[in-house]
Amino acid sequence: MDAGEYLEAAVRDILTAVSSTVDDQVGYAALLLATAGALGEADRVVAHWQARTERPVSALAADPIRARAWEMLFEARGGRPGWAAGLPLLDLDAEERAHTASLRRPVSDLDGVLPPGVIAEVVKHVAPSRPDKVRTALADGDLARWAELAGPRPDVAMLAATRALAPALVAGADPLGLGDWAEAGALVAALNERHPPDLGTWPELVAEILRLRGGVTAPPPASAAAIRSAEQRLGVALPDDLREFLRTCDGLPADVVFPRLLGTADLRAENGVVVLAEPAVLLLSASHVVEVDPVLGTTVHPSFRAVLEHHATLLASAQ
């Protein structure tokens, strides 16, 4: 499979598609990550999907093969992650027998051509049939052969549901060679963009940022006098949301992805623009905030609060 094309399509669906398609993409992506040995990343994308959508986890295993696949992976990893509490327990011996029969079942060129019914059942029994090469490779335990035949959207549920292969997958066999990109960051970011968290009041927003940063302590609030003094020194009236921020905490220390937000004593004006951070964020006279990043380029935010909410989303996506 082309990992880049797949990821682009998955992110597009998560951002724009109906909920059932999002469920399908997240369920597939989590299994894809798990079969690449990236169990932590699989757990991460499912946990974010749960938190953002509040949908039942059974939506990610809506068909028997996916449900079976997760149970085989749980057994191979030696336990069920917290997100899996909503999935029913299965009789793995019975599931293994059913899956083995499925892998060995002959297929016909007419499979799926006729609608379900009596005629389809008759044709199924009289039409020529042959072993399915992809499923036979799984039944034989030939991961390399399976990967060669699996096509542009490999049936990773059928792969993971093969009990004899699940331990190798959990151990990092990675038959599709996804190790270089097997991480959930883009998917998590898309989920956060589709379902932005409600960050509440300014104290709640600042508290969430500090929590995501790992418990960094914020400076105490600026006084009304300090804010007035800064405005007099700068020669501008600060936007209401910036004033609310300063009344919540007088600046914020830098972290690995965001510059230091300046407090009232350090705010300064340069060529008619108020510098809000060292070194990357500027406040324009129209109250828009321009974020200048040497790697990501320039981003214009509609307000100062929008900058902080964007930062909180980035931090949440990295969890």
Salt bridges, closest charged atoms under 4 A:
ASP23 OD2 - ARG55 NH2 2.46
ASP24 OD1 - ARG66 NH2 3.12
ASP24 OD2 - ARG153 NH2 3.55
GLU41 OE1 - ARG44 NH1 3.07
ASP43 OD2 - ARG77 NH2 2.76
GLU71 OE2 - ARG80 NH1 2.53
GLU75 OE2 - ARG163 NH2 2.60
ASP93 OD1 - ARG163 NH1 2.78
GLU95 OE1 - ARG68 NE 2.67
GLU96 OE1 - ARG163 NH1 2.92
ASP109 OD1 - ARG130 NH1 3.03
ASP111 OD2 - ARG105 NH1 3.82
GLU121 OE1 - LYS124 NZ 3.28
ASP140 OD1 - ARG104 NH2 2.98
GLU148 OE2 - ARG145 NH1 3.15
GLU183 OE1 - ARG44 NH1 3.84
GLU208 OE2 - ARG211 NH2 2.81
GLU231 OE2 - ARG243 NH1 2.86
GLU244 OE2 - ARG247 NH2 2.45
ASP255 OD2 - ARG213 NE 2.82
ASP255 OD2 - HIS311 NE2 3.20
ASP266 OD2 - ARG260 NH1 3.43
GLU270 OE2 - ARG268 NE 2.76
GLU278 OE2 - ARG268 NH1 2.32
GLU291 OE1 - HIS301 NE2 2.72
GLU309 OE2 - ARG305 NE 2.74
